[in-house]
Each structure stands twice: as C-alpha cells, then as structure tokens.
Amino acid sequence: MTAQETAQAATQGYDWTAFSDREALAETLADRVAETLSAAIERRGAGFLAVSGGTTPGRFFAALSSRPIAWDKVTVTLVDERFVPPSSPRSNAALVADTLLRNAASAARFAPLYHAADSAADAAIAAEAELATLPWPLDAAVLGMGTDGHTASFFPDADTLPDLLDPHNARIVLPVEAASAGEPRLTLSMPRLTGAGFLALHIEGAEKRAVFEAAMQAAIQGDDRKPIRAVIEASPRPVNVFWAP
Ligand SMILES: O=C1O[C@H](COP(=O)(O)O)[C@@H](O)[C@H](O)[C@H]1O
C-alpha cells in the first residue's frame, strides 16, 4: 500500500495526492491512465491521451509503456511542444518516442504538434488540421508545471496569454511566443485540455509544491493568476494533482 495522503480540495478545484516517493507516484499515475484508456476503449472503441514533456514524466512514461492495454486503439498526442524538429534534444516528441512509445505502448498512434514551417503560427495551423481528425475529447491529459507556474505552454509572459487562458478558445492548437519559453511553442488550447475526462497535474519536489500552493492561495483574479491556477479554475471537474518530494 503506497504511503500517500489525499486531501480533497474540491473548493479549489483539485484533488491533492502526495506520494512517499517518485516511483510510487509513477506507478499509480500509470495505473490511473491505463485504467482510463481501457475504459474508453471499452466504451467508444478508442483511447485518446495527451502527455507533457520536460524532465518530470520519464518514470511515469516508463511505467505506462508496459501497461497491458489495447495500445493499438490508443492515440497519443502532446499537451505542448517546443517549435523544434524531433531531432532536437529539446523535442517533447522525441522524449515520448524514447520513453513512452516502447514496449506495449509502441503499438499506439502518435500525433505530433511540431510540423516543419516558417513559424510556430504556420505549424499550429498544420497541427490543427491533423488533430481535428482525432477522437476528441481527450480521455486523459497529464500536465506538468514549471517553477514559474506555467503549464502546457501557457507561459506567464506569453504575448497572447489572454487567448491561451481563454476557456472558450475555438482552436485546438495555438502558437506561443514568450521570452521565458526558450523557443516558440505549440500548445493544446485550454478547452481541449480541460475537456479531458481525466485531467492530472504531475509535479515533483518541494519548490513546485510551494509554487502550486502559492498560486492557488494568491488573492488575485484574471490574467494575473498563474497559468496553472487558470487551468484549475477552468476545469469543469477537480484536477488530480500527483506530487512526490
Ligand atoms: O517546457 C516545458 O515545461 C513543463 C515543465 O517541465 P519540467 O521539466 O519542469 O517537468 C512541461 O510540462 C512542458 O511539457 C514542457 O514543454
């Protein structure tokens, strides 16, 4: 039995679960996502998953990759992507290919956000056309968070932050220009993420716990909110926060 604490914080729109260690978190999150995808396949013949990149999800991806579900009926896409080709060490698609789409999960279909184009805006239009054909809504989406409170590629200093945080944005994929992002980005839109049947936030370490708690407790409204708080508040159901020290 994993030593974990679960705090119901429905008033703040999230369920907090703290794990004793990162391996226990990875195994439990992999079980939840696998169960969610299997139920979707049973219900509608398909499973649809969006995952984040960065440095946090590696253990989770490794655990999920071996879960014995009907991966040939699953489509995997990205919550967000750096505007770089898969050959780049910055590519979230490369991380997913190397750590998630192997073992049993190698049978899944992958739908990238990155497309070779003159700009992230042009790439977003290309991605929009491909992703429009996928079996929306997402059955599961797993968010990460930076220490600046960004999630997906909703960066606090993004040029178009109001559009990125718009819970009614009609787009599927949006380009992002933000000085702090390192490079132009591509991100799923707010309603596509909050429309997921199972929406999780996977964060690790004391610093990110403090950033999350401060974001949720801050006495501010509107676009001064940290983006992670905007997502929590836009979600029609409590976001499942998975944290380990
Ligand atoms: O740039 C990104 O940052 C976030 C957080 O990454 P982490 O390395 O702190 O886990 C990530 O969720 C997102 O997918 C990525 O593009």
The ligand as a Gaussian input file, in Angstrom:
#p B3LYP/6-31G(d) Opt

LIG

0 1
 O        8.788000      23.370000     -21.175000
 C        8.044000      22.580000     -20.602000
 O        7.927000      22.674000     -19.245000
 C        6.934000      21.942000     -18.491000
 C        7.552000      21.559000     -17.151000
 O        8.715000      20.824000     -17.435000
 P        9.583000      20.146000     -16.270000
 O       10.917000      19.855000     -16.909000
 O        9.690000      21.131000     -15.124000
 O        8.851000      18.888000     -15.862000
 C        6.422000      20.712000     -19.222000
 O        5.248000      20.217000     -18.560000
 C        6.101000      21.034000     -20.685000
 O        5.566000      19.912000     -21.367000
 C        7.388000      21.470000     -21.332000
 O        7.176000      21.793000     -22.717000

